[in-house]
């Protein structure tokens, strides 16, 4: 058999993969895994908050359709990212069991699946809501797959900084689905996720450095070392704080958000400070326990702030008394 007829990992079509699976022998769960469901859950949640916090009431069916197609668009991005990154996924310990490197889905199947979902999600979101939202979704998919995955990820240690924009668009898309426009509020929700992404992922990179080294991904920990990465986490956390508080002074800010912003920023700053003060000898001894803890807490940080936005939007819709005092 000629080399041209082999799969990308060197196995013959239909042959058993080294882990015992069959090439292309994929089930529903394998295709679903291409959508990166854990990442998709964050996309869905922040898009939903953007939709519900908007000052325009949306019919429940329209709202459900909007979130469904935003989720599908996010899943399409994940599938196309896995198609492109299949080579490094085979190297990295935390990704080698994914459907493509494990041989359950071929790269061609993943590409076709991702392209189909991308087209369906953008067109249907435009028909269900408006073409501003559809345009933002299309740009988000393009940005994540082409700008981040194909260009930035393997080229610059600033990949997470710039590429983080892709994960920051969902609340803006949700807001646009409701209003047909972009506003200060939606831009600040975007900015909140954009500024949160670098310290969140760099905390992960501190204890996953060997994986990125093996794959040749120029993560900041690999190109500049852990000390510089710790400095960057502290710097970006300091920049994140004023961005998060800026939302307090918009139409979607309120008592719940103020309280959450004060508490969560204090905790995040303490975590960043602790990481910044750490030396590698101490980190090696405890297995980077502090870095892992800060990474987990960073998830609670973003979730908590968006829950607070949702609570304020709900109370505002119910005309709760405290909002009258705030003039909201």
N, C-alpha and C positions, 0 to 999 in steps of 0.2 A: 504493500500500500504506500502511496507517495505521501510526502510530508504535507502536501496541500490538503489532504483528506483527513488529517489528524485534528483533534480538538486543540484548543489553545494551550492546554496543559500537557499535551503530548500523548494523550490516550486516544484510542480509536473510538469512533462513534459507536455507542452501544456497549462499549467494553466496561468492565468493572473498574471503578475508581479505586485507588489505593486504600480508601477507608471502607471499602466493601459495598458502596452504593453503585448504582448503575447510572451511566451518563444519560442525562435527559429524563430519568425516571422520577419525575417531579409530581408532587401532590399539591392540593390546595394550600396547605400550610407553607410549602416552599415558596410558592408565588406570593403568598401573603407576607412572608418574611422579607421579600424584596422591597416591600413598601416601608421598611424600617418602622414598625408599629409604635415603638417607644418614642421615637422622634416625632412620628405623626401625632401622637397624643398631645404633645406640646404645641404643635402646629394647630390642631383642632381647638385646644383650649384657648390659646391666645387669640385666634381668629374669632372664636365665639364671644370672648370678652369685648373685642373691638366692635363686633356686630351689635351686642346688647348695650354697650355703653354709648353708642351713637345716639344723637338726639332725634332720630327718625324711627318711628315704630315700623317694624317689619312683620309682615304676615308670617305666622309660624311655619307654613309650608314653604314659603320663599326662604325663610331663615334656615330651615332644615336643608333645603336644596343647596343653599350657598355654602354651608359648612361641609356638606357631603362632597361637593365638587372641589372645595379648597383642600379637603383631606385627600381626595384622589390626586390632585395636583401635587401635593406634598409627597404622596406615595410614588408618583411618577418620577419625581426628583430622586428619591431614594433608590428606585430600581435602576435608573440611568447612572447614578453614582456607583452602584455596585457593579454594573456592567463595565464601566471605565476602570474602576479600581480592582478588578478581579485579580490582576497580577500581584498587587501588593497585599491583597486580602489573603492570598495563599501563603504569604510569608509571616504575617502578623498573628501571634498566638490568639488574640481575642477575636479574630475575624476568619480564621481558616476553616471554621465549621459552618460558615454561611453557605447558602445553597449553591452558588456558582463555584467557589473553590472546592467544595465538597463533591462536586460533580453531579448534583441532582438537577441542576438547570444549566443549560448551555448559555454562553455569552450572547449568542444570537437571539435566543428566546427572551432573555432579560432585556435586551435592547428593544426588540419588537413590542414587548409588554409595556415598557416604560414610555415609548413613543406613542403608543395607542392611548394609554391613560392620560398622557400630557395633552394630546389633542382633544380627547373627550372632555377633560376637566375644564379646559379654557373655553371651548365653544359652549358647553352647557352652562358654565357660570355666567357667561355673557348673556345667554338667552334667559336664564333664570333671574338675573339681577340687572346688571348693566355692564357696559364694555369698559368702563374705567376699572372695575374690579377684575374683569377678565384680562385686561392689559397688564395690570399689576401681577396677576398670577402667572401669566406667560413670561413676564420679565423675571419673576422670582425663579421659575424653573430654569430659564436660560442662565441666570446668574449662578445658580447652584451647580448646574451641570458643566457649563462651559467656562465661566469666569473662575469659579472656585475649584471644581474637581479637575478640569482639564488643564488649567493654567496655574492658578496660585498655589494649590496644595503641594505640588512637587517643585515649585520654583523659588518660593520665598518663605522665610520664617514668619512673615507677617500674614500668612495664609488665613489664620483664624481671625485676625483683626479685620481684614477687608472682606473675607468670605463670610464672616458672621452676619453680613447684611442679608443674606438669603434667609436665615432663620428669623430675622427681625421683621420681615414683611407681613406675616399672617395677620396681626391685628390691624394693620393698615388696609389689608385686603378686606377684612371683615367690616371695617368702618366704611370703606368705599362701597361694599355691597349694599349697605343700608342707606348711605347718603349720596352715592354717585360722585363723591369728591374726596379730596385729601385736605386735612385740616391740621392745625397746630397740635391738637390732641393726638391724632393718629401718628403724626411725625414724632412726637415725644414718646409714644408707646414703642415705635420703631427704635428710637434712640436708646430707650431703656434696655431693650434686648441686645441691641448692637454693642453697647458699652459693657453689658454683663457677660457677653460671650467670651472675650479673651481671658479674664481671670478664671472663669468657670472651666474652660478647656485647658488652660495652662496648669491649673491645679491637678487635672487628670494627667497631663503630660509629665508632671514631676514624678509620678509613680508608674508611668507606662513608658518611660524613656527608651528602654531596650527594644520594645516593639517598633517604635518609630525609627530607631537607628537601623534595625535590620531591614526595614522596608525602604530606607533611603528617603523618607519624608522629612523635609527640612523644618521640623518643629523647633521652636525656640530653644528647647532644652538640648537639642542635638547640635544646633549651630552655634549657640552662644553660652550654653551651660546652664546649670540649675540656679546658680547665684543670680545671673542676669534675669532668668525667668521669675525668680522670687521678687526681684526689684520691679519687674513689669506688672506682676500681679498686684503689688501694693499701689503702683502708680495708677493703673486702670481702675482699681477699686475707689481710689480717691476721686477720680474723674466721674465714676458712676454715681456717686452720692448726690452731687448737685443735679444731675440729669433726672434722677429718680424723684427728687424733691420738686423739680420744675412742674411735674404733673399736678402737684397740690394747687397750683395757681391757675389751673384751667377749669373748664366746665365739668370735667369728669373727676376732679379732685373732691375730697370730702373728708369727714371725720375718720372713717374707717381707713382710708388711704393714708392720712396723716399719721395715725397711730402705727399702722403697719410699716410705713417708711422709716419712722424713728427707730422702732425696735429692730427691724430687719437690717437696716443699714448699720446700726451699732454692732449687731452680731457679725455681719459680713466684714466690717472694718476690723473687728477683733480677730477674726480668722485670718484676714490678710496680713495683719500685723504679726500674728504668731508665725505664719509662714515666712514672712520677711526676716524675722529674727532667727530662724532655724539655720543650723549649719548641717552639712551633709552627714557628718559623723553621727549626730543625734538622730537624723532621719533614717539612716541606715539601721541603727540599733532597733528602732521601734517599727521598722517596715513601712515608713512613710504614713503612719497612722494619722497624724495631724492633717497631712495633705488630703488623704482620703476623706476625712471628716469634713474638711472645708469644701471639698468637691460636692459631697452630699448636701451640705447646708446651702450651697449656692443654688441647688435645685429648689429647695424650700423658699429661698429668697425670692426667686422670680415667681414661683407659684403663689406665694403669699401676697405679693404686690398686686398681681392680676386678680386674685380673689377679692382683695380689698376694693379694686376698681369695680368689680362686679357687685359687691355688697352696696357700695355707694350708689351705683346705677339703680339697683333694686329699691333702695330706700328713697331715692329721688323720685322714682316712678310711683311710689306709694305716698308721696307727699308727706314724709315723716318730718315732724316738727324741727329737729336740729338743723335741717337744711334751710329752713326759713331764716334762721338766725345767721346763717352763713351767706344768705342772699343767693342761694343756688336753686 
